[in-house]
Amino acid sequence: MRSGKTLVLGGARSGKSGFAETLLLRDAAGTTSVYIATAEARDDEMRARIAQHRIRRDGQGWRTLEAPLDLPGALAGLAPGAPVLIDCLTLWLTNVMLAQRDVDAACTALRVAIAAHDGPLVAVANEVGLGIVPENALARRFRDAAGRLNQDLAKEVGRVVFVAAGLPLVLKGAL
């Protein structure tokens, strides 16, 4: 899975999505890139966030796919070699958990789909392990599952970048 695959991590509002978009457009210059969006607009605030992301991508060479649950299927359905940005794995994991699906099976299917993708790929995820221990069991299960998914993908990809305050810190590979 290593070649051409990047995991971009960061906190909420760290600049990770914008950085990931710029990185993929650079790496896949001259081709239309696929943006797989995993967010679900469950309230007005989330609808506004989604709209902000769409405005930033508008006219920038993106084709958007919505995949709040079947992210592995969305990846498998792409044309060979298609450059793809997944934004974001953390929201996808949230959707999987809220749908009461088997988290381990879903994460395994995602890792297999990412490994099988033969084009440039940038996946965005929140680093959720830097804060306090959550007070409730669901939040702890989520934090643990997100941490495991991030660790598993970081082992597999060729490049891992942590973004804080809009600034990238390369943890693995090179920019």
Beta strands, then each sheet from edge to edge (+ up, - down):
strand 1: 5-10
strand 2: 33-37
strand 3: 62-66
strand 4: 84-87
strand 5: 121-126
strand 6: 159-164
strand 7: 167-172
sheet 1: 3+ 2+ 4+ 5+ 1+ 6+ 7-
end
